[in-house]
């Protein structure tokens, strides 16, 4: 099942990169949990596909030329660790951004059930969280 999970995650990020939000959101479990890091926007744990969708659509819309690329993926059991690069230009500010961060995704029944985000400086913590460090 792990290779299947890796492919689900890979396809999800590819859909996101291509702007195919319908395909991206189709990979999410209706009861998804999104855990955002302390000190960031909307920090904490949030549940449910409607909340996650509203949050992400608002986030994506705040950028022009938004791109997110899965640079590396690691799988273990029902989890996939994704090292990601995000770039774009702030729609209101015009400021170019490029950041790197990690997600630990937990899958159940072919759907992403949980996503925990880790800032760049905590990539090793993401690997450790999935038992890969």
C-alpha positions as CSV (number, residue, x, y, z in Angstrom):
1,X,0.0,0.0,0.0
2,X,2.9,2.4,0.6
3,X,3.8,2.7,-3.1
4,X,0.2,3.5,-3.8
5,X,0.2,6.2,-1.1
6,X,3.4,7.7,-2.6
7,X,1.7,7.9,-6.0
8,X,-1.5,9.4,-4.6
9,X,0.6,12.1,-2.9
10,X,2.8,12.7,-6.0
11,X,-0.3,13.0,-8.2
12,X,-1.9,15.4,-5.7
13,X,1.0,17.8,-5.7
14,X,1.3,17.6,-9.5
15,X,-2.4,18.5,-9.8
16,X,-1.8,21.4,-7.4
17,X,1.2,22.6,-9.4
18,X,-0.9,22.5,-12.6
19,X,-3.7,24.5,-11.0
20,X,-6.1,21.5,-11.0
21,X,-7.6,22.2,-7.6
22,X,-10.5,19.8,-8.2
23,X,-8.1,16.8,-8.6
24,X,-6.1,18.0,-5.6
25,X,-9.1,18.3,-3.3
26,X,-10.5,15.0,-4.5
27,X,-7.5,13.3,-2.8
28,X,-8.5,14.6,0.6
29,X,-10.6,12.7,3.1
30,X,-13.8,14.5,4.1
31,X,-12.5,14.4,7.7
32,X,-9.0,15.6,6.9
33,X,-7.0,17.2,9.7
34,X,-4.6,20.0,8.8
35,X,-1.9,20.8,11.5
36,X,-0.2,24.2,10.9
37,X,3.0,25.1,12.8
38,X,3.1,27.5,15.7
39,X,3.9,31.1,14.8
40,X,2.4,30.8,11.4
41,X,-0.9,31.7,9.8
42,X,-3.9,29.8,11.5
43,X,-1.5,27.8,13.7
44,X,-3.0,24.7,15.2
45,X,-5.1,21.7,14.3
46,X,-8.1,22.2,11.9
47,X,-10.6,19.5,10.8
48,X,-12.8,18.9,7.8
49,X,-12.5,19.3,4.1
50,X,-14.7,22.5,3.9
51,X,-12.3,24.3,6.3
52,X,-9.2,23.1,4.6
53,X,-10.6,23.9,1.1
54,X,-11.6,27.4,2.2
55,X,-8.2,28.1,3.8
56,X,-6.2,26.8,0.9
57,X,-8.2,28.5,-1.8
58,X,-7.8,31.8,0.0
59,X,-4.1,31.1,0.3
60,X,-3.7,30.2,-3.3
61,X,-5.6,33.3,-4.4
62,X,-3.3,35.6,-2.5
63,X,-0.5,34.8,-5.1
64,X,0.1,35.3,-8.8
65,X,2.1,32.7,-10.5
66,X,1.7,30.4,-7.5
67,X,3.7,27.2,-7.8
68,X,4.3,24.3,-5.4
69,X,6.7,21.5,-6.3
70,X,7.3,18.3,-4.5
71,X,11.1,18.1,-4.6
72,X,11.4,14.9,-2.6
73,X,9.0,12.3,-1.3
74,X,9.7,9.6,1.3
75,X,7.2,6.9,2.3
76,X,6.8,4.7,5.3
77,X,3.7,2.7,6.1
78,X,0.7,4.9,5.8
79,X,2.7,8.1,5.8
80,X,4.5,10.1,3.1
81,X,6.9,12.9,3.9
82,X,7.0,15.6,1.2
83,X,9.8,18.2,0.9
84,X,8.2,21.1,-1.0
85,X,9.2,24.3,-2.7
86,X,6.6,27.1,-3.0
87,X,6.9,30.2,-5.1
88,X,4.8,33.1,-6.3
89,X,4.3,36.8,-6.2
90,X,2.0,38.4,-3.6
91,X,-1.1,39.6,-5.4
92,X,-1.5,42.7,-3.2
93,X,2.2,43.4,-2.4
94,X,3.9,42.3,-5.6
95,X,6.7,40.7,-3.5
96,X,8.2,37.5,-4.9
97,X,8.5,34.6,-2.4
98,X,10.1,31.3,-2.4
99,X,10.0,29.0,0.6
100,X,10.7,25.4,1.3
101,X,8.9,23.3,3.9
102,X,7.8,19.8,4.6
103,X,4.5,18.0,5.0
104,X,3.9,14.7,6.7
105,X,0.8,13.2,5.1
106,X,-1.1,10.3,6.6
107,X,-3.3,8.3,4.2
108,X,-6.2,6.0,4.9
109,X,-8.3,4.2,2.2
110,X,-6.5,6.0,-0.6
111,X,-7.3,9.5,0.8
112,X,-5.1,12.0,2.6
113,X,-6.5,11.9,6.2
114,X,-4.0,14.2,7.9
115,X,-1.4,16.8,6.9
116,X,1.1,18.2,9.3
117,X,3.2,21.1,8.0
118,X,6.8,21.8,9.1
119,X,8.8,24.9,8.3
120,X,12.1,24.6,6.4
121,X,14.2,24.6,9.6
122,X,12.2,21.5,10.9
123,X,12.6,19.1,7.9
124,X,14.4,16.6,10.2
125,X,11.5,16.9,12.6
126,X,9.1,15.9,9.7
127,X,11.3,12.8,9.0
128,X,11.4,11.9,12.7
129,X,7.6,12.3,13.0
130,X,7.2,9.6,10.3
131,X,9.9,7.4,11.8
132,X,12.4,8.0,9.0
133,X,15.1,9.9,10.9
